[in-house]
Amino acid sequence: MKKSKAFIKIPGGTMKLLILKPSKRKEKGAGLLWIHGGGYITGMASMVYMSRAKNLVDQFGITVISPEYRLSHEAPYPYPLLDCYEALLYMKEHADELNIRSDQLMVGGESAGGGLTAALCLYARDQKQVNIAAQFPLYPMIDDRDTESSRNNHAPVWNTKRNHFAWNKYLKNLKDEIPSYAAPARETDYRNLPPCYTFVGDIEPFYCETLTYVENLKLAGVDAEVDIYPNCFHAFDMLMPWKKVSRQAACKFEKRFQKALQTCFNPQTK
């Protein structure tokens, strides 16, 4: 695996991108923008090294880009989304030098990174500047409202109290209506979004919103799949990678990703 960095312009400054490329590949491969989690309040681009995306580089010959987007204590919504959109545009505009197929630009991430994945798919669809081929929002943070699973949740790692705190920080500049680019669960039109794969544990806060997101995509005619892991808490696969269930989740994710490489294409029109 080859590792490098790039710095791109964003409103008010620059943003670092971590770039992971396969050690041996001559032909172009897919490009995957992988967005780190942390509830919009913490986290860093280097979390890609413990993510589901890392193993895809040498296994499937893809290029992974991880953006160091601004966090909500410094720049709440919409800045994290706009930062990630700039990273997506960079991936499109520099596809040749990155050895990326322009018709296989994909997006994924965990938790808040999954939320930004879903938001980015909505935003890119509506902006019509870049076409996304597939999305992988793992246990995404997409609903600022309490759901059956996020209400009174006391599971390890992420719970109701932390969820309320994180959403308040991320949305603090919004006084009235919350847009779906901030909380994608509020979207009412899921048509023309990229095919989706995700997984989630059934005791974590984001269980219900993950399943609802997948169901809404299906109702809109979008190919979408979810795997559910009983008695698993938030980010179990990253925090306990040695567990049998985590290895199972990683294996299923890689199989779904391989399927996407074979079936998901979305050529750029500009």
C-alpha positions in Angstrom: 0.0 0.0 0.0 1.3 3.5 -0.9 0.4 6.4 1.4 0.4 10.0 0.5 -1.2 13.4 1.4 -2.8 16.2 -0.6 -4.0 19.6 0.6 -7.0 21.1 -1.1 -8.7 24.5 -0.7 -11.9 24.8 1.3 -13.8 27.9 2.4 -11.5 29.7 4.8 -8.4 27.6 4.4 -7.1 24.2 3.4 -7.9 20.6 4.2 -5.6 17.5 4.3 -6.5 14.4 2.4 -4.9 11.0 3.2 -4.6 8.9 0.1 -4.1 5.2 0.1 -3.2 3.5 -3.2 -2.4 -0.1 -4.0 1.3 -1.0 -4.2 0.9 -2.9 -7.5 -1.7 -1.7 -10.0 -1.4 -0.4 -13.5 -5.0 -0.2 -14.7 -7.4 2.2 -13.1 -9.5 1.1 -10.2 -12.5 2.5 -8.2 -12.1 5.5 -6.0 -13.6 5.4 -2.5 -14.0 8.6 -0.4 -14.0 7.2 3.2 -15.3 9.6 5.9 -14.3 9.1 9.5 -16.8 8.9 12.4 -16.8 10.6 15.8 -20.3 12.1 16.1 -19.3 15.2 14.1 -17.4 16.4 17.2 -14.2 14.3 17.2 -12.2 12.0 15.0 -9.5 12.4 12.3 -8.6 11.3 8.8 -6.1 8.7 10.1 -9.0 6.7 11.5 -9.1 5.2 8.0 -6.3 2.9 9.1 -8.7 1.1 11.5 -11.7 1.3 9.2 -13.3 -1.2 6.8 -11.8 0.7 3.9 -8.2 0.0 4.5 -8.2 -3.6 3.5 -10.0 -2.8 0.2 -6.9 -1.0 -1.2 -4.6 -4.0 -1.8 -7.5 -6.5 -1.9 -9.3 -4.9 -4.8 -6.8 -2.4 -6.1 -8.8 0.7 -5.3 -7.8 4.2 -4.2 -9.1 5.4 -0.8 -9.2 9.1 0.1 -9.9 10.2 3.7 -10.6 13.9 4.3 -9.7 15.8 7.5 -13.0 17.6 7.5 -13.6 20.3 10.1 -15.4 19.2 13.3 -18.5 20.9 14.8 -16.7 22.6 17.7 -14.8 24.6 15.0 -17.3 24.6 12.1 -20.7 23.0 12.6 -23.1 22.2 9.7 -22.8 22.9 6.8 -19.0 23.0 6.8 -18.2 19.3 7.4 -20.5 18.4 4.5 -19.0 21.1 2.2 -15.5 19.9 3.1 -16.4 16.4 2.1 -18.0 17.6 -1.1 -14.7 19.4 -2.0 -12.9 16.1 -1.4 -15.4 14.4 -3.7 -14.8 17.0 -6.4 -11.1 16.6 -6.0 -11.4 12.8 -6.6 -13.4 13.5 -9.8 -11.1 16.2 -11.1 -7.9 14.3 -10.4 -9.1 10.8 -11.3 -6.5 10.3 -13.9 -3.5 11.1 -11.7 -5.0 9.1 -8.9 -5.5 6.2 -11.3 -9.2 6.2 -10.5 -12.0 5.2 -12.9 -14.3 8.2 -13.1 -17.4 6.0 -13.5 -16.7 4.3 -10.1 -16.5 7.1 -7.6 -17.8 5.7 -4.3 -18.5 7.1 -0.8 -18.6 5.5 2.6 -17.9 5.9 6.3 -18.8 4.9 9.8 -21.2 6.6 12.2 -21.0 10.4 11.6 -19.0 9.5 8.5 -21.9 7.3 7.4 -24.2 10.3 8.0 -22.0 12.5 5.9 -22.0 9.7 3.3 -25.8 9.8 3.1 -25.8 13.6 3.1 -23.2 13.8 0.4 -25.2 11.5 -1.8 -28.2 13.8 -1.5 -26.1 16.9 -2.0 -24.2 15.5 -5.1 -27.5 14.3 -6.6 -29.0 17.8 -6.3 -25.9 19.7 -7.3 -25.4 17.6 -10.5 -21.6 18.1 -10.6 -20.4 14.7 -9.8 -22.0 11.2 -10.0 -21.6 8.7 -7.2 -21.6 5.0 -8.1 -22.3 3.4 -4.7 -22.6 4.3 -1.0 -21.5 2.5 2.1 -22.9 4.4 5.2 -22.1 2.0 8.0 -24.4 2.4 11.1 -24.9 6.0 10.0 -25.8 9.0 12.2 -28.6 10.5 10.2 -31.6 11.4 12.4 -31.4 14.3 14.9 -34.8 13.2 16.3 -35.2 10.4 18.8 -36.1 7.1 17.4 -37.3 3.9 19.1 -33.6 2.8 19.4 -32.0 6.1 20.1 -34.4 7.1 22.9 -33.3 6.0 26.4 -30.4 4.0 25.0 -27.7 3.1 27.4 -25.6 0.8 25.3 -21.8 1.0 25.3 -19.8 3.5 23.2 -22.7 5.7 22.0 -25.9 6.4 23.9 -28.8 8.9 24.0 -26.9 11.4 26.1 -23.9 11.5 23.7 -26.2 11.5 20.7 -28.1 14.6 21.9 -24.9 16.4 22.8 -23.3 15.7 19.4 -26.4 16.7 17.4 -26.7 20.0 19.4 -23.1 20.8 18.5 -23.5 20.0 14.8 -26.8 21.8 14.3 -26.1 24.8 16.6 -26.2 27.4 13.8 -29.7 26.2 12.7 -32.6 28.0 14.3 -35.6 26.8 12.4 -36.1 23.9 10.0 -33.4 21.2 9.9 -32.4 20.4 6.3 -31.9 16.9 5.0 -28.4 17.7 4.1 -27.8 18.0 7.8 -29.9 15.1 9.0 -30.6 12.8 5.9 -33.4 11.0 7.7 -35.5 14.1 7.1 -35.3 13.7 3.4 -38.6 12.9 1.6 -37.3 12.1 -1.9 -34.8 9.2 -2.1 -35.0 8.7 -5.8 -31.9 8.6 -8.0 -29.5 7.9 -5.1 -26.6 5.5 -5.5 -27.0 1.8 -4.5 -26.4 1.3 -0.8 -24.9 -1.4 1.5 -24.7 -1.0 5.3 -24.7 -3.0 8.5 -25.7 -2.2 12.1 -25.9 -3.7 15.6 -29.4 -4.1 17.0 -28.7 -2.6 20.5 -27.1 0.7 19.3 -28.9 4.1 18.9 -28.7 4.1 15.1 -30.3 0.8 14.6 -33.8 2.1 13.7 -32.6 5.1 11.5 -30.3 2.7 9.6 -33.2 0.3 8.8 -35.5 3.2 7.9 -32.9 4.7 5.6 -32.5 1.4 3.7 -36.3 0.9 3.5 -36.8 4.4 2.2 -34.2 3.8 -0.5 -35.9 0.6 -1.5 -39.3 2.3 -1.7 -37.7 4.8 -4.0 -36.4 2.1 -6.3 -32.8 2.2 -5.1 -30.9 -1.1 -4.6 -30.2 -1.2 -0.9 -29.1 -3.9 1.6 -28.5 -4.1 5.3 -27.0 -6.7 7.6 -28.1 -6.8 11.3 -25.8 -8.1 14.0 -27.7 -9.1 17.2 -26.5 -7.8 20.6 -23.8 -5.6 19.0 -23.2 -2.1 20.1 -22.0 1.0 18.1 -18.8 0.5 16.0 -18.3 -3.1 17.3 -16.4 -4.0 14.2 -13.8 -1.3 14.7 -13.5 -1.6 18.5 -13.4 -5.4 18.7 -11.9 -6.5 15.4 -10.8 -9.9 16.9 -14.3 -11.0 17.7 -16.0 -13.6 15.4 -18.9 -11.3 14.7 -16.6 -8.4 13.7 -14.7 -10.7 11.3 -18.1 -11.8 9.9 -19.2 -8.2 9.4 -15.9 -7.4 7.7 -16.2 -10.4 5.4 -19.7 -9.6 4.4 -18.8 -6.0 3.8 -16.0 -7.0 1.5 -18.2 -9.3 -0.4 -20.8 -6.5 -0.9 -18.0 -4.2 -2.0 -16.7 -6.7 -4.5 -20.3 -7.0 -5.9 -20.4 -3.2 -6.2 -17.2 -3.2 -8.1 -18.8 -5.6 -10.6 -22.2 -3.9 -10.9 -22.1 -0.2 -9.9 -21.1 2.3 -12.5 -22.1 5.9 -12.9 -20.3 7.8 -15.6 -19.6 11.5 -15.2 -21.6 13.8 -17.4 -19.5 17.0 -17.1 
